[in-house]
Amino acid sequence: MKRRHAFSKGITFCLISAAMLLAPLFEGHGFAAGESKYSASASASSYDTRCACDASKAVDGSLSTRWSGEGDGTWLRLDLGSAKPVALVKIAFYNGDSRTFTFDIQTSTDGSNWLQARNAVTSAQNNQLQSFSIPVVEARYVRIVGYGNTSNQWNSYTEVEIWGGTADGGGGDLDPAEPPSGNFDLSKWKITLPDASEVQAGALASGYVHPDWFYTDPVTGGMVFTSPNIGETTTNSTYTRSELREMLNPSTNSASSWANNWVTSTSSPSIKSQAGGVDGTMNATLRVDHVSVSGNEADKIGRVVVGQIHGPSTEPIRLYYHKRPSDSKGAVYFGTDDLNNNNTWVNILGGPSQLNPANGIALGQKWSYEIKVTGLLMMVKVTPEGGSATTVTHTLPSGYNDKYLYFKAGVYNQNKSDTTPDQSDHVKATFFSLTHLHP
């Protein structure tokens, strides 16, 4: 399908006002605890006049009506009335049980300058509301830019909803009084701690906290991970961690079972049928609060991994934040292994040989990342709060087909020495949202 990204982030668009059709407000209903569905008005770049399928039909609360707009790059825009924390977009697709739709999700505070929240999203085949999480962002406007469907060039949505709050792994309303599992869905994760012990998914989701290594931030309600330079390590590692490990079927005892992991969509049909998921996307919003400031190896001071995809013995991605004590901003980059454990560095905001980049991220600054694998194509997007997204892609070796994979998130300290007087050196990060999806 031909796709022209004519609506890129951070660009002001001059659009024909006659084509923008304002719809009345639709009041949300049926809120779940910790979630909030926002009222919204809708407008569109065009619509199908033959069926009167204008923008209002996408926010009228009925799955029997629809907005339809034809063409690559046709958009539907929802206006929340004022800036709000947006965490989730729900869309129901016309004839969605027989075809899939491709689209981008964009956000804006002013309706002119847009940030990419999700890129090249594809729908599942059903007619119900489908949930698409985004890194939590303050936005007044949410725009869905369509690229047609597998049958034709029409973009047709029967209903669209915009949600904030703590749904799907933490939104804009985190409760400092709750344990991490009260604000985040941790039912399909376990955690490894800096003493090399593990807390399984059941206990983790039932309110587990550790006062030093894993707890809720008393001010923001964020999920805090801390890991000292010196501690116990897991097998085949020389670094400590306070890090979640994805478990798609926690009732299965073996972490290496197919049911607990996911595989690429380019894997064999027999393997895909056994896996807990096929392809995957992990989104997180976080701030890095502290990195190591001492040690015997200069190139390892200030390094921490905040997100990973792991395989049986190699890692398709380790996402690094790296800030030396002399740097004003940290670099963000990733390492990726082939099946022989040969590493390749990929720059995003700076790199291992380009530290302290002008467009880097300061300690204590919020930022978001998205790691998405579709087949062997891996997309990594990094967005500093208030800034523009930087996206890079990398093609994984074909040897990753038929290998089980799993996401990891938290802090994986990359410095194993501590030369501070009291050996208190450590890494620390606070997560404000975390989601993992396997469409």
N, C-alpha and C positions, 0 to 999 in steps of 0.2 A: 504494500500500500504506500503510495506517495505521501510524504509528510513534510510540510514546510513549516518550520518554526518561525513564523512571521511575528509571533507575539512573545518575544524574548523578554527576560527579566530586565528591570531597570530602565526601560525605554518608554517615553511618552508617546501615546498613540493618538492619532487624529482619526476619529471614526465618524461616520455619517450619522448625525443625531436622529435623522428621520427613521433610521433602522432600529433605534433603541426604544423598546416598548416597555414602559413601566408597568409593573404589576402591583396589585394591592398587597398589603401586609397579610401574612398568614401566621397565626399564633400557634406556637408549639404546644404539644400536649403529651401526656404519657411519659413524664420524666422518670428516669431511674435514679436511684440514690447515687449522689456524687456526680451526676451528669447534668448537662443543660443543653437543650435544643433552642437555638436562637430564632426569633422572628426575623423574617427577611422579605424584602421586595426583590423582584427579578427584572432584568432587562436582557436583551439579546442583540446580536449583530444582524440577525435576520430570522424569519420564521416562515413556515409553510401556510400561506393564506388560504389554500384550498380546504384545509380542515380547521382553520382558525386556531392553529397550534402555536399560540403566542407564548411569551415567557411566563405569563401568569399561571399557565397550566402546569408548570413545574413546581409551584409552591401552593397549590390549592388543596393539598391533603388527600388527593384522589389518585389512585393508580390507574383509573380508567381514562384519564385525560393525559395529554402530553404536550411538551414543547418539542418542535422539530425544526432543525435548521440544516440546510444542505451545504456541503462543501468542506474542503480541507482548511482548518483554521477557524471555522464558525464557532462563536462562543456564546455561552450563557453566563450572566453575571448576577451574583446575589449581593445585595446591600443590607448589612446588618444595622444600619442607622448610626452606629458609632463603633469605635475600635474595641474589639473584644478578643480574649484568648481563644483561638481556634485550634482544635485538636483533631477533628474528625469531619469528613464529608461523607454523606450517605446518598447514594444515587440508585434509583430503579430505572431500568432500561426498557424501552418499548420493544416487544418481541425479543426480550433478552434471553429467553430460553432456547433460541435457535440461532443466535449469532453473538459475536463479541465486539465490543466497542473499544476504541483507542482514544485516549485523551490525556491532556495535562491538567494539573490543578495549580492555580496561581493565586497569590494573595497580594493585597495592597492596602495601604492606609489612606490613600488619597484618590484612588480610582484611575490614576495615570501611570504611576510607577509600580511595576509588578515584579514579584519574586516567584521563582519556580518552587512550589512546595512538593509536587510529585511530577515526574516526567515520564511520558510514554506508558501510562497505566493502561492495563487491559482488564476488561470486566470478565466475571465468571458467567456461565450460561444459566441464568435464572431470571425470573421476573420480579423478584422481591428487592427491597432496599439492600444494597451492598455497601459495606463500610470500608472507607479508605482513609487510614490515619495519615497525618502529616506531623512534622515536627511542630510543637506548639508555638504559635506566633500571634502577636497582636495584629489584628486586621479588621478593617471595616468591610472590605470587599473580598469576595471569593469568586474566581472566574474559572469555568471549565471550558477549555479550548479543545474542541473535538476534531478528530481526524477520520470520521466515518466509522463504518463497521465492516465485518467480513462479507456482507452481502451487497452493500452499496455505500454511497458517500453521505448518507443522512446521519445526523446526530440527533437522537430522539430519546428524551428522558421523561418518564412519567412522573417522577417526583425527585426532588433534591432537598436535602436537609443539611444544615451546618450545626455542628455540635462543639461545645467546649466542656470544661470540667475535667473530672478524673477518669473518664471512660477510656478503655483500651490503653491502660498503662500510664496514666497520669496526664492530666490536662492543665488548665490554668488555675485550678483550685485544689492545692495540696494542703492537707491538714497536718500541722506540726505535732499534734497530739497522737497521731496514728503511727503504728509501726510501718516500715516500708510496704508491707503487703496490704495495708489499709489504703494506700494511695496508688499502688501499682499492682497489676495482675502478674503475680509471681508463681502462678499455678503450674507453669511449664518451664521452670528454671530450678536448678540447684545452685549452691554457692560453694566455692572453695575459698578458705580463709588463710591468713598468713602463717598459721601453724600447720598447714597442709591438711587440716581436717575439712570435712564436707558436711553441709547441712542439706538434706534431701528436700525435694519439692514440697512434700506434705507439711513438714515442719516450717519451711520457709514461708509458705503461703498462710500459715496459721499464726503469724505474728512474731517470728524469730527476729531478734536484734542481738548485736554484740556491741557493748558500750564503746569499744575502741575502733572496731574494724567495719561495722555495718549497722547503720542506724538512721533515724530520721533527723534532718536538720531542724533544730528547734525554732528557727526563724521562718524559713521558706517552706518547710515540709518536704524538701527534696530528699532523695535517697543517697546517703553518703557512703562511699567506699574509701577505706584507708588501708595502706599496706606499707610497713616499714622496710627499709633497705635490708635489714638483717632479720631473718626468720627462717622457718622451714619451707621447703619447696616440694612440689609434686614430682613424680617420676619424669625423667627426661627434661627437667627444667632446672635452671640455676637461679631463678628469680622468684620472689614472693608475689602473692596476689591476693586481692579481695575481689572476686570476679564471678559473675553468674555464668552458668553453663546451660544452654538450652536442652530441655528434656521434653520432647513432643508427646511422649506417652510415659509419664512418670510411674505408672503402675507396673511397667516392665522393669525388672531389676537391672538388666544390663544396659549401661550407657551406650554401648557400642551396637546395640540391636538396631535393625533397620527402622523399627517402629519409633524409636526415640530420636531419629535423625532424618535429614532430608537429602535429596539427591538432585542433580541437574536434570532438566527436562530433556537433555540429549542423551541421558542414560538409557539402558535397554528397558523395554517394557516390563520384563520380569522383575527387575530391580525396583523400578518405579512403583510397581504394584505392592511391594513390601514396605516401602518407605513411609515415614510419618508425614512427609511433605515433599513437594516437587518445586524446585526453585525457591527463592526466598528474598525477603526485604527486611532489613532492620533499620529503624529510625530511632534517634536519640537526640534529646536536648540536654546539655550539660554545661558545667563550668569546671575547669581544672583549678582547684584551690591551692595546691601545693605540689611542687616537684622537688626531687632531691637536689641538694645544694652542695654535697660533699662526696668524697669517694676517691679511689685510687686510679680510676680510668676516666680521663677527662671527657671522652666521647660518650660516656654513659651517664654523666651527670645531667639531671633535668629531663630524662626520658621516661615516658610512661605510655603503655598501650591501653587505649580506652574502648576498643572494639575489635573483634576478631571473627573470622570464619576459620574453623579448624576441621581438618580431616583426620583419618586414622593415624597418620604420622607426619603430615606436613600441613602448612597453613596457607590457604589461598590469599588471606589478608591478615595483617596486623596493622591496625591504624594507630599511628604514633602522634602524641603531642610532645614537643621537645623545646624546652626553654632553659638555657644556661643562666646562671646568676647574673651575668653581665648583659643579658639580652633584655630588651624592653618588651618584645613580643615573642610568642612561641610559634614554631613552625608546625604544620600538620602535613604528614606524608604517610605512605604505607609501604610495607615490605610484602612481597608475594613470593611464595615458593613454587618451584616445579616439583615433580614427583621424586627427584633425587636430592631434595632439600637445598637446591641452589636458589639463593635469594636474589630478587630484583627490586631495587628501590624505585618508587614512583612519586614524584613531587605533586603536591596539591597547593598548599600555601607554604612556599619554601620547600626545603628538603633536607636530608641529612648533611649535605654539603652546602646548603643555602639556609643557614640558621639566621634568626632575628630578621625575618622578612618584613618589609614595610606593611604588607597586607596580612600579617600574622595576627594571632589572637593572644591577648594579654591574660595573665593569671587573673582569675575572678571574673572574666568576661564570659557571658553565655554564648554558646554556639550550638549548631546542630550538625549531625551527620546522617547520611543515608547510604547504606550499603545494599546494593541490589544485584542479584545474580539471576540471569535469564539464560538458560542453556550454559554455554561457556563464556558468555559476555558478562563481565562484572563492571558495574557502574558505581562510582563513589562520589558523593556530593557533600561538600562542606559549606556551611553558611554561617558566618559570624552574625551575632545579633545586630540588626540594623544595617547589615551589609549585603552584598550580592553573593550569590552562590557560585562556587567553582566546582565544576564537574569534570571528572576524568574517567576514562574507560580502559579496561584491560581485558584481553582475551586469555582465559585460563587454558593450560595444556589439556589436550583431550584425555589424558590419563585421569583427570578428575571425574570423568564419566564413570558411573558404577562404583563410586566411592561415597561413603556416608560423610555428611557434613553437618556442622552445627555452629550456631552463633554463640559468641561470648561477649559480655559487656561488664564494665566496672573499671578497676585499675589493676594492671599487671605491671608491677614495678620492673624497670629495666636497668636497675643499678643494684649490685649486690655487695657494695662496700659502703662503709659509713665512717667518716673521719671527724664527725662532730664530737665534742667533749663528752656528751652523755649518750651518744649513739641513738639519738632521737630522730634521725633523718628519715623521711618517708614521702610517699605520694598520697594525694587525696583529691577526689573529684565528687561533685554533687550532681546527680541526674534529676532532671525535672520532667522528663518523659522518656519512655522506652517501650517500643512495640516491635513485635516480630511476626511477620506474615508469610504464609506459604500458599499463594493462590493456586 
